[in-house]
C-alpha cells in the first residue's frame, strides 16, 4: 500500500506528535540521555508553544504510560476540576442554560503543568530547565506559524480587536493577522517559564526539590495569583453573547494536584487496551471493541460499506451510553463493569441492523444514568446563536458539522529503547478559549463547557468535579508487555478515529503509517461535547478517497453522507515496541504532524 511517508523503525527511540518541532524537542531529549518520560514532558511543553490554537499552558492533559518491564498500564490525570464557586445556581443566576463555550466561566483548574511535572519527578531523570528549555527558546526566539494558526486567528480577529484586547496585543501585531510561515513569538510566556525555572533552582540542587518548587510556583505562587486576579477583575465577553467574570480562584488552584489513576483494561482478541475511566469518553473505545468482538473484521474491506457501516453503528451505541451514564466517578456511580460486560454487549449488538440508525439509543441499566435530551441537541443545530461561536468549543467541531476547520487538540507518543512508553493528549487553553492574561502570556481553558446545567445528570456541573472530557490517549499491551501507544486530537471524533486506526492495524495487517493514511470517517450522530451541544442524526462524514461504490451503498443504507476533502479527517500518531524493534508514524494531513526516531 502506498503511504505518504514510511513507518519509522529503529532501536533507540521514537517520538511522534502533531507538530514536527515538538517531536524534534522530544527526540533531542532522548539523544541527550533522557528517557521516554523526559522526552514526553519536553514534547508536551513544546506543543504548548507551537500549537497555541490547539492547546496551551492553561489547559489539561491525560497521560497513559508503562514503565519498562511493567505488566500493566498506569495513568496520570491532568484534568483540572470545576472551581468551588462553579455551581449550577450561579450559572443559572447569570441567565445561562449552557456553560459558555469560551470565556472565564468555562475555565476549570488548569491541570497540564502539574501533570507533566508529576511524571517528570517520579519517572523522569531531568530537571525543569532541561525539559522547558526548548519551549522557552521557541517562545522567545520564535517559530514559523503553520497556516491553520493564521486561519484560527483570522476567525477570531474581530473578537480580539473589539473585546479581548490582551489577546489582540499578542496575536494581532500591528493590528494584522500574522501570515503563515512567518516567525511568531510569545516573550511573556517565555518569561513565565523562565521565572518558574529560577524559582525551582532556588530550592536547591536536588532534582525532586526543584520540581516540587516549580509546581508550587504554578499552583500556589505567582501564576495562581495572576489567574485569580484576572478572574476577579475582568468581565469577559463569551459565547453566550454577554460579559462575565470568572469563578476560578488561587485557592482552587492550590487545592488541586494531578493524581495517579489506574486505567480501565479490556481484552480484545490478542491484546489488552487501556483507557481512562468514565470521567472522560475513553470507555466508548472499549465499548465499541466489545460490540465488535464477534464480527469477522479480518475479512471486511477496510474501505468497504460493510466495515464503515458496522463501525459507525457500534460508535452510535457506545456514544449513546456516554451521554446517559458517564461522569466523574468521584461524584456519580457509573456501571462500568456492566457497560463492558459480554452480556451487555451481546444485548446491545442486536440493535445493529442493515440500515443506519437515526435515533440515540442508550442502554437501560436500572438505578444508573440519567435522561438524554436528544431532541434539543438536534434542534440546536439550526438554532440562531446569540454570539459567533468561533470563540468556544474545540476547533475540530466548529462550523458546519462534518466539515473541518481551524484545528483541534494535540497528541504525542514516545517509546525508548528501555521499553518505557507514553501516550498523552494535551488540550485546552487554546488561543480562542479566553483572553490572554497579560502578566503570564497564556489563557485559561474552556473544558467546563462539557458540564450540563441540569441537576441529577451524571455530567451535571458541581464544584470539584471533573468535566466529562473528550481527551483520551490509548495504550495497548500484547503478551503482557507494553506494545502500542496511539491517539489523536478531534473532540468527539477521538474515539472514532482511534478505533478505526486500531482495527486497521490489528485486523487488516496495515503498518502504523498505512493505518493512519487509510481513508477515515466519523459520525456527528451523538450530542456534541462542545457548546452549543448539537447533534446530527444518522450523519456520516467520509474522506473523498473512499470508493464511490462505498459512498453510494452507505447512502442507500440511510446514512446522511457528507464527503469531505480527500485528506481532512484524522490526526493520529503512534509509537510501538516489538521486542528490540521500535516503530512510529504520524498524520500527514495539514502537513504538521511528524514522527522522528532512530
Secondary structure per residue as TSV (DSSP state, phi and psi in degrees):
chain	resnum	aa	ss	phi	psi
A	1	X	-	360.0	133.3
A	2	X	-	-67.6	136.8
A	3	X	-	-126.5	155.9
A	4	X	S	-68.8	-23.2
A	5	X	S	-161.0	163.9
A	6	X	-	-76.6	154.0
A	7	X	-	-69.0	121.8
A	8	X	E	-73.6	141.7
A	9	X	E	-138.5	141.9
A	10	X	E	-173.4	-167.1
A	11	X	S	-131.0	-4.7
A	12	X	S	-96.1	-53.7
A	13	X	E	-178.4	154.8
A	14	X	E	-138.1	137.4
A	15	X	E	-132.2	127.6
A	16	X	E	-129.2	137.3
A	17	X	E	-155.8	-177.3
A	18	X	S	-86.1	2.9
A	19	X	S	-148.1	135.5
A	20	X	H	-63.4	-34.4
A	21	X	H	-68.2	-35.9
A	22	X	H	-68.9	-41.8
A	23	X	H	-61.1	-40.4
A	24	X	H	-64.5	-37.1
A	25	X	H	-62.1	-43.4
A	26	X	H	-66.3	-41.2
A	27	X	H	-65.4	-36.1
A	28	X	H	-61.7	-36.8
A	29	X	H	-65.8	-42.9
A	30	X	H	-59.8	-42.8
A	31	X	H	-65.2	-27.2
A	32	X	T	-85.0	4.0
A	33	X	T	102.8	2.1
A	34	X	-	-73.9	165.3
A	35	X	-	-100.2	-174.4
A	36	X	H	-62.0	-31.4
A	37	X	H	-71.6	-44.3
A	38	X	H	-57.0	-46.4
A	39	X	H	-64.7	-39.2
A	40	X	H	-64.5	-40.4
A	41	X	H	-64.9	-45.2
A	42	X	H	-62.9	-40.0
A	43	X	H	-63.6	-43.4
A	44	X	H	-62.1	-43.3
A	45	X	H	-69.2	-35.6
A	46	X	H	-65.0	-38.4
A	47	X	H	-60.3	-35.0
A	48	X	H	-59.7	-31.2
A	49	X	H	-84.6	-49.9
A	50	X	H	-87.1	-9.3
A	51	X	T	-129.2	59.8
A	52	X	T	-67.5	-16.5
A	53	X	T	-81.7	-6.1
A	54	X	T	-119.8	-24.2
A	55	X	B	-166.4	172.8
A	56	X	-	-168.0	174.9
A	57	X	T	-59.4	-25.7
A	58	X	B	-84.6	10.7
A	59	X	S	-98.6	-152.3
A	60	X	E	-139.6	167.2
A	61	X	E	-156.6	125.5
A	62	X	E	-92.0	138.3
A	63	X	E	-128.6	122.7
A	64	X	E	-104.7	142.0
A	65	X	E	-156.0	161.8
A	66	X	E	-140.4	131.2
A	67	X	-	-78.3	155.0
A	68	X	T	-54.2	130.2
A	69	X	T	84.6	-5.8
A	70	X	-	-70.5	149.5
A	71	X	S	-106.2	10.1
A	72	X	S	-153.5	163.5
A	73	X	-	-95.4	143.3
A	74	X	E	-114.4	166.9
A	75	X	E	-142.1	150.4
A	76	X	E	-120.7	123.3
A	77	X	E	-91.1	109.7
A	78	X	E	-105.6	30.5
A	79	X	-	-94.9	111.2
A	80	X	-	-69.0	163.6
A	81	X	B	-104.5	168.9
A	82	X	-	-67.8	141.0
A	83	X	-	-61.0	162.0
A	84	X	T	-60.1	-35.8
A	85	X	T	-87.3	3.3
A	86	X	-	-85.8	81.1
A	87	X	-	-109.9	155.3
A	88	X	H	-59.0	-38.6
A	89	X	H	-61.7	-41.6
A	90	X	H	-64.6	-46.1
A	91	X	H	-66.6	-37.9
A	92	X	H	-65.2	-36.6
A	93	X	H	-66.7	-19.9
A	94	X	T	-87.1	6.8
A	95	X	T	79.6	23.2
A	96	X	-	-104.2	141.2
A	97	X	S	-108.9	-16.4
A	98	X	B	-130.5	149.2
A	99	X	-	-67.3	129.2
A	100	X	-	-56.6	149.5
A	101	X	S	-81.0	-7.6
A	102	X	S	-146.5	174.3
A	103	X	S	88.6	-177.3
A	104	X	G	-76.0	-27.3
A	105	X	G	-69.2	-16.3
A	106	X	G	-87.4	-2.2
A	107	X	-	-82.9	135.9
A	108	X	-	-110.7	178.3
A	109	X	-	-60.5	125.0
A	110	X	-	-68.9	121.8
A	111	X	-	-108.9	-10.1
A	112	X	H	-64.1	-46.8
A	113	X	H	-58.2	-49.0
A	114	X	H	-66.0	-35.9
A	115	X	H	-64.6	-45.0
A	116	X	H	-62.3	-41.4
A	117	X	H	-69.4	-35.6
A	118	X	H	-62.3	-44.8
A	119	X	H	-65.6	-40.6
A	120	X	H	-60.7	-45.3
A	121	X	H	-63.5	-45.6
A	122	X	H	-89.5	-20.3
A	123	X	H	-132.6	-15.6
A	124	X	-	-87.8	-174.4
A	125	X	-	-128.0	-7.6
A	126	X	S	-106.0	175.7
A	127	X	-	-104.9	166.5
A	128	X	H	-53.3	-42.4
A	129	X	H	-61.1	-38.0
A	130	X	H	-63.5	-40.8
A	131	X	H	-88.9	-16.7
A	132	X	H	-97.4	-8.7
A	133	X	H	-58.1	-47.5
A	134	X	H	-66.8	-42.1
A	135	X	H	-60.3	-43.4
A	136	X	H	-63.5	-43.3
A	137	X	H	-64.1	-43.3
A	138	X	H	-63.9	-39.6
A	139	X	H	-69.6	-35.6
A	140	X	H	-84.5	-45.0
A	141	X	H	-91.8	-19.0
A	142	X	-	107.0	160.2
A	143	X	E	-143.6	152.8
A	144	X	E	-75.9	129.5
A	145	X	-	-70.0	130.4
A	146	X	-	-77.1	154.9
A	147	X	H	-53.9	-35.4
A	148	X	H	-71.4	-21.7
A	149	X	H	-69.6	-46.9
A	150	X	H	-59.6	-40.8
A	151	X	H	-63.4	-40.6
A	152	X	H	-65.1	-40.7
A	153	X	H	-66.3	-41.1
A	154	X	H	-59.6	-38.2
A	155	X	H	-64.7	-27.3
A	156	X	T	-114.6	17.0
A	157	X	H	-57.0	-48.1
A	158	X	H	-67.8	-37.8
A	159	X	H	-59.4	-45.7
A	160	X	H	-64.2	-44.4
A	161	X	H	-66.7	-37.4
A	162	X	H	-98.5	-24.9
A	163	X	T	-124.7	-54.9
A	164	X	-	-94.6	73.7
A	165	X	H	-71.3	-26.1
A	166	X	H	-67.3	-32.6
A	167	X	H	-72.2	-37.6
A	168	X	H	-61.8	-37.3
A	169	X	H	-60.9	-31.4
A	170	X	H	-90.6	-49.3
A	171	X	H	-94.6	-7.0
A	172	X	S	-124.0	63.5
A	173	X	G	-60.7	130.3
A	174	X	G	67.5	15.6
A	175	X	G	78.9	7.9
A	176	X	S	-119.4	152.7
A	177	X	-	-71.6	124.4
A	178	X	-	-64.6	141.2
A	179	X	-	-77.7	149.0
A	180	X	T	-59.4	139.8
A	181	X	T	91.8	-15.9
A	182	X	S	-83.9	157.6
A	183	X	E	-75.4	137.3
A	184	X	E	-125.9	139.2
A	185	X	-	-127.4	151.3
A	186	X	-	-133.6	74.9
A	187	X	H	-64.7	-29.1
A	188	X	H	-67.0	-41.5
A	189	X	H	-64.9	-38.6
A	190	X	H	-58.3	-42.3
A	191	X	H	-62.5	-40.2
A	192	X	H	-59.2	-49.0
A	193	X	H	-70.2	-33.8
A	194	X	H	-62.2	-42.6
A	195	X	H	-64.8	-40.7
A	196	X	H	-59.8	-42.8
A	197	X	H	-63.0	-43.0
A	198	X	H	-63.1	-44.0
A	199	X	H	-65.9	-33.5
A	200	X	H	-64.7	-45.6
A	201	X	H	-71.2	-24.2
A	202	X	T	-68.8	-15.5
A	203	X	T	-79.4	-6.8
A	204	X	-	122.9	-177.7
A	205	X	S	-87.2	-17.1
A	206	X	-	-67.3	131.2
A	207	X	H	-59.7	-46.2
A	208	X	H	-64.4	-38.0
A	209	X	H	-66.5	-37.9
A	210	X	H	-61.9	-43.6
A	211	X	H	-66.0	-42.6
A	212	X	H	-64.3	-36.6
A	213	X	H	-66.3	-37.6
A	214	X	H	-63.2	-40.3
A	215	X	H	-64.4	-38.7
A	216	X	H	-67.3	-39.3
A	217	X	H	-59.9	-33.3
A	218	X	H	-77.0	-54.8
A	219	X	H	-91.2	-18.9
A	220	X	T	-128.8	-2.7
A	221	X	S	-111.4	-139.2
A	222	X	H	-65.7	-30.2
A	223	X	H	-66.8	-49.5
A	224	X	H	-62.5	-37.8
A	225	X	H	-64.5	-41.9
A	226	X	H	-66.7	-39.8
A	227	X	H	-64.3	-44.8
A	228	X	H	-58.4	-47.0
A	229	X	H	-63.5	-41.1
A	230	X	H	-65.0	-44.6
A	231	X	H	-67.2	-31.3
A	232	X	H	-77.9	-31.5
A	233	X	H	-105.5	-16.5
A	234	X	-	-106.5	131.4
A	235	X	-	-100.3	120.8
A	236	X	E	-117.9	131.6
A	237	X	E	-64.0	134.6
A	238	X	-	-131.7	-172.7
A	239	X	T	-72.4	-4.1
A	240	X	T	-78.5	-12.5
A	241	X	S	89.1	6.1
A	242	X	S	-129.9	167.2
A	243	X	E	-97.7	137.0
A	244	X	E	-139.4	148.1
A	245	X	-	-82.1	160.5
A	246	X	-	-86.3	170.8
A	247	X	-	-119.7	-1.3
A	248	X	-	-74.3	133.3
A	249	X	-	-124.4	166.7
A	250	X	H	-62.5	-33.0
A	251	X	H	-65.8	-38.5
A	252	X	H	-59.2	-43.1
A	253	X	H	-68.4	-39.3
A	254	X	H	-67.3	-30.3
A	255	X	H	-86.7	-9.2
A	256	X	-	-106.0	141.0
A	257	X	-	-138.8	149.1
A	258	X	-	-60.8	152.3
A	259	X	E	-141.1	155.5
A	260	X	E	-80.0	145.8
A	261	X	-	-149.2	127.1
A	262	X	-	-72.9	121.8
A	263	X	-	-75.6	166.2
A	264	X	E	-72.2	152.2
A	265	X	E	-132.2	134.5
A	266	X	E	-133.7	128.3
A	267	X	E	-84.7	121.9
A	268	X	E	-131.3	118.9
A	269	X	T	52.6	-118.0
A	270	X	T	-98.5	7.0
A	271	X	E	-131.5	166.5
A	272	X	E	-120.8	124.0
A	273	X	E	-104.4	132.7
A	274	X	E	-107.4	135.5
A	275	X	E	-142.8	153.7
A	276	X	-	-66.2	162.7
A	277	X	-	-77.7	-168.9
A	278	X	T	-77.4	9.5
A	279	X	T	-73.4	-15.6
A	280	X	B	-122.4	-174.8
A	281	X	S	-89.3	3.6
A	282	X	T	-48.0	-41.4
A	283	X	H	-61.7	-18.3
A	284	X	H	-66.0	-28.6
A	285	X	H	-60.1	-47.6
A	286	X	H	-68.8	-37.7
A	287	X	H	-64.5	-36.4
A	288	X	H	-64.1	-42.2
A	289	X	H	-61.6	-40.5
A	290	X	H	-61.7	-40.4
A	291	X	H	-67.7	-32.4
A	292	X	H	-90.1	-4.4
A	293	X	T	-52.6	-39.4
A	294	X	T	-91.0	0.5
A	295	X	S	-93.8	149.1
A	296	X	-	-89.2	76.8
A	297	X	G	-69.3	-25.4
A	298	X	G	-57.2	-32.7
A	299	X	G	-89.3	-5.2
A	300	X	S	-86.9	140.7
A	301	X	-	-65.5	123.2
A	302	X	T	-63.4	-18.7
A	303	X	T	-117.9	20.9
A	304	X	S	-93.5	164.0
A	305	X	H	-66.0	-33.1
A	306	X	H	-63.6	-45.9
A	307	X	H	-64.6	-49.1
A	308	X	H	-62.7	-43.9
A	309	X	H	-61.9	-48.0
A	310	X	H	-62.9	-48.2
A	311	X	H	-64.7	-38.7
A	312	X	H	-66.1	-44.2
A	313	X	H	-67.3	-35.0
A	314	X	H	-65.0	-40.4
A	315	X	H	-61.3	-42.6
A	316	X	H	-58.6	-42.2
A	317	X	H	-68.6	-42.6
A	318	X	H	-65.5	-43.8
A	319	X	H	-69.4	-29.0
A	320	X	H	-62.3	-40.5
A	321	X	H	-67.5	-33.9
A	322	X	H	-55.7	-46.0
A	323	X	H	-65.3	-36.5
A	324	X	H	-83.7	-32.9
A	325	X	H	-120.2	-26.4
A	326	X	-	-78.6	144.1
A	327	X	S	-177.6	175.2
A	328	X	-	-63.8	115.1
A	329	X	T	-66.6	-9.3
A	330	X	T	-73.7	-13.5
A	331	X	T	-120.6	-27.5
A	332	X	S	-138.1	141.2
A	333	X	-	-81.0	121.3
A	334	X	-	-110.3	126.1
A	335	X	-	-78.8	61.1
A	336	X	H	-66.5	-35.1
A	337	X	H	-62.1	-42.3
A	338	X	H	-65.7	-43.2
A	339	X	H	-61.9	-29.2
A	340	X	T	-101.5	5.9
A	341	X	S	-77.3	154.3
A	342	X	H	-64.8	-38.3
A	343	X	H	-64.3	-42.9
A	344	X	H	-66.2	-41.7
A	345	X	H	-62.1	-40.8
A	346	X	H	-64.0	-38.6
A	347	X	H	-66.2	-43.8
A	348	X	H	-72.0	-32.5
A	349	X	H	-60.8	-27.2
A	350	X	T	-63.9	-19.0
A	351	X	T	-79.9	-12.7
A	352	X	-	-81.9	112.4
A	353	X	-	-112.0	-165.0
A	354	X	S	-84.4	-15.3
A	355	X	S	-110.1	154.2
A	356	X	-	-67.5	134.7
A	357	X	-	-80.4	140.6
A	358	X	-	-112.3	11.2
A	359	X	S	-112.7	155.1
A	360	X	-	-95.1	118.9
A	361	X	-	-125.4	77.1
A	362	X	-	-69.7	157.7
A	363	X	-	-75.0	170.7
A	364	X	-	-114.7	114.4
A	365	X	-	-126.9	103.1
A	366	X	T	-53.4	132.8
A	367	X	T	89.2	-1.4
A	368	X	-	-131.1	158.5
A	369	X	-	81.6	-174.0
A	370	X	-	-151.3	170.3
A	371	X	-	-70.5	151.9
A	372	X	-	-118.7	121.6
A	373	X	-	-89.5	78.7
A	374	X	H	-70.8	-34.9
A	375	X	H	-61.1	-40.4
A	376	X	H	-66.9	-36.9
A	377	X	H	-64.6	-38.8
A	378	X	H	-68.5	-43.2
A	379	X	H	-66.5	-31.5
A	380	X	H	-64.0	-22.1
A	381	X	T	-61.5	-36.1
A	382	X	T	-102.8	6.7
A	383	X	S	-75.2	151.8
A	384	X	-	-77.4	123.2
A	385	X	-	-89.1	143.2
A	386	X	S	-73.9	-13.8
A	387	X	S	-154.4	146.7
A	388	X	-	-55.5	118.4
A	389	X	G	-77.4	3.7
A	390	X	G	-58.1	-27.3
A	391	X	G	-74.7	-4.4
A	392	X	S	-134.8	177.3
A	393	X	S	78.7	176.1
A	394	X	-	-93.1	133.3
A	395	X	G	-58.1	-27.9
A	396	X	G	-59.8	-33.2
A	397	X	G	-96.5	11.7
A	398	X	-	-75.9	158.7
A	399	X	S	69.7	-152.6
A	400	X	S	-69.2	125.1
A	401	X	T	-61.2	141.0
A	402	X	T	95.2	-17.2
A	403	X	-	-99.2	170.8
A	404	X	-	-125.2	142.7
A	405	X	-	-160.2	157.2
A	406	X	S	77.0	-84.1
A	407	X	-	169.1	-149.2
A	408	X	-	-161.3	-129.4
A	409	X	-	-99.0	-162.5
A	410	X	-	-125.7	166.3
A	411	X	-	-153.8	152.5
A	412	X	E	-148.1	149.6
A	413	X	E	-137.5	137.3
A	414	X	E	-139.2	140.0
A	415	X	E	-140.2	139.6
A	416	X	E	-115.8	173.0
A	417	X	T	-66.7	-22.9
A	418	X	T	-74.9	-19.3
A	419	X	S	107.6	3.4
A	420	X	-	-69.3	142.6
A	421	X	E	-145.1	140.7
A	422	X	E	-137.3	139.9
A	423	X	E	-133.4	127.6
A	424	X	E	-144.4	148.4
A	425	X	E	-126.8	83.6
A	426	X	E	-71.7	147.0
A	427	X	E	-164.6	178.6
A	428	X	B	78.5	163.2
A	429	X	-	68.0	25.5
A	430	X	-	-72.4	162.2
A	431	X	T	-61.0	-21.9
A	432	X	T	-103.8	13.5
A	433	X	T	-83.4	-39.1
A	434	X	S	-163.6	167.6
A	435	X	-	-68.1	152.5
A	436	X	-	-61.5	134.2
A	437	X	B	-82.7	112.0
A	438	X	T	-56.7	-38.0
A	439	X	T	-71.2	-18.2
A	440	X	T	-112.7	-25.1
A	441	X	T	75.1	22.0
A	442	X	B	-139.3	165.0
A	443	X	-	-124.3	162.2
A	444	X	B	-83.7	162.8
A	445	X	-	-85.2	-177.4
A	446	X	-	-135.3	31.0
A	447	X	G	-69.2	-20.1
A	448	X	G	-64.4	-15.4
A	449	X	G	-62.8	-11.9
A	450	X	G	-83.5	-9.7
A	451	X	S	-78.3	154.5
A	452	X	B	-100.8	148.9
A	453	X	S	-99.7	29.8
A	454	X	S	-111.6	137.6
A	455	X	T	-69.4	148.5
A	456	X	T	85.9	3.6
A	457	X	S	-93.0	152.4
A	458	X	T	-56.5	-31.5
A	459	X	T	-108.1	28.3
A	460	X	B	-69.3	147.8
A	461	X	-	-64.3	137.6
A	462	X	-	-157.5	143.6
A	463	X	T	-58.6	137.3
A	464	X	T	79.7	2.6
A	465	X	-	-96.2	145.9
A	466	X	B	-82.5	135.2
A	467	X	-	-65.7	151.9
A	468	X	-	-76.3	88.2
A	469	X	B	-72.4	157.0
A	470	X	-	-91.5	-6.7
A	471	X	-	-73.2	130.2
A	472	X	-	-160.2	80.8
A	473	X	-	-67.2	165.1
A	474	X	E	-134.2	142.9
A	475	X	E	-146.2	127.7
A	476	X	E	-116.5	144.7
A	477	X	E	-107.6	147.8
A	478	X	E	-139.5	133.1
A	479	X	T	55.5	35.3
A	480	X	T	75.1	11.7
A	481	X	E	-128.0	149.0
A	482	X	E	-57.1	131.7
A	483	X	E	-123.4	-56.7
A	484	X	E	-138.0	123.6
A	485	X	E	-106.9	131.8
A	486	X	E	-158.0	164.8
A	487	X	E	168.7	-177.6
A	488	X	-	-159.6	151.1
A	489	X	-	-67.9	178.1
A	490	X	-	129.7	12.8
A	491	X	G	56.2	-127.0
A	492	X	G	-65.0	-14.3
A	493	X	G	-83.8	-13.0
A	494	X	H	-56.0	-48.7
A	495	X	H	-89.1	17.3
A	496	X	H	-104.3	-54.2
A	497	X	H	-60.6	-39.9
A	498	X	H	-65.1	-41.1
A	499	X	H	-62.5	-45.2
A	500	X	H	-62.4	-45.9
A	501	X	H	-55.3	-48.4
A	502	X	H	-61.8	-43.7
A	503	X	H	-66.8	-39.4
A	504	X	H	-62.3	-40.9
A	505	X	H	-70.3	-43.0
A	506	X	H	-81.8	-39.3
A	507	X	H	-98.2	-33.3
A	508	X	S	-103.2	5.4
A	509	X	-	70.1	17.0
A	510	X	-	-77.7	141.0
A	511	X	-	-73.4	177.5
A	512	X	H	-58.6	-43.8
A	513	X	H	-70.9	-38.6
A	514	X	H	-60.7	-41.9
A	515	X	H	-67.6	-33.0
A	516	X	H	-72.5	-42.0
A	517	X	H	-73.8	-24.0
A	518	X	S	-56.3	140.9
A	519	X	-	-50.2	137.3
A	520	X	-	-114.7	161.3
A	521	X	E	-149.8	164.1
A	522	X	E	-164.5	169.2
A	523	X	-	-122.4	149.6
A	524	X	-	-108.8	28.1
A	525	X	-	-63.5	-36.2
A	526	X	S	-84.3	159.6
A	527	X	-	-59.7	133.1
A	528	X	-	-64.9	148.1
A	529	X	S	-77.5	-7.0
A	530	X	S	-116.0	148.8
A	531	X	T	-52.8	133.1
A	532	X	T	-97.5	30.1
A	533	X	-	63.0	52.4
A	534	X	-	-90.6	169.0
A	535	X	-	-145.9	149.1
A	536	X	-	-126.6	95.1
A	537	X	T	-55.5	135.1
A	538	X	T	65.0	10.7
A	539	X	E	-68.2	151.0
A	540	X	E	-152.8	117.1
A	541	X	E	-102.7	132.6
A	542	X	E	-131.8	142.5
A	543	X	E	-66.1	148.1
A	544	X	T	-65.1	-10.3
A	545	X	T	-76.4	-8.3
A	546	X	S	-65.8	145.7
A	547	X	-	-58.9	144.1
A	548	X	H	-60.0	-34.2
A	549	X	H	-63.3	-37.7
A	550	X	H	-64.3	-45.9
A	551	X	H	-61.5	-46.2
A	552	X	H	-62.9	-40.8
A	553	X	H	-68.4	-38.0
A	554	X	H	-65.3	-37.9
A	555	X	H	-63.9	-40.7
A	556	X	H	-62.1	-31.7
A	557	X	T	-80.7	2.2
A	558	X	T	99.8	1.9
A	559	X	-	-72.4	137.0
A	560	X	E	-89.3	92.3
A	561	X	E	-84.8	134.1
A	562	X	E	-117.9	123.3
A	563	X	E	-93.7	118.8
A	564	X	E	-95.8	-179.2
A	565	X	-	-57.0	153.8
A	566	X	T	-58.3	-34.1
A	567	X	T	-125.9	75.3
A	568	X	-	-132.8	-16.7
A	569	X	S	-116.0	132.3
A	570	X	-	101.0	136.2
A	571	X	-	-134.7	35.0
A	572	X	-	-71.3	150.4
A	573	X	E	-139.8	163.4
A	574	X	E	-159.0	151.7
A	575	X	E	-141.8	142.1
A	576	X	E	-141.1	159.6
A	577	X	E	-132.3	124.8
A	578	X	E	-128.3	97.8
A	579	X	T	65.6	-128.6
A	580	X	T	-85.6	-8.7
A	581	X	E	-87.0	129.1
A	582	X	E	-109.1	145.9
A	583	X	E	-135.5	157.0
A	584	X	E	-160.7	157.2
A	585	X	E	-159.1	160.1
A	586	X	E	-148.2	162.7
A	587	X	-	-69.5	128.4
A	588	X	-	-86.8	-13.1
A	589	X	G	-63.7	134.4
A	590	X	G	70.2	10.1
A	591	X	G	51.7	52.7
A	592	X	T	-135.7	-49.6
A	593	X	-	-71.0	148.2
A	594	X	E	-153.1	149.1
A	595	X	E	-111.5	143.1
A	596	X	E	-134.3	155.4
A	597	X	E	170.1	173.3
A	598	X	-	-154.3	360.0
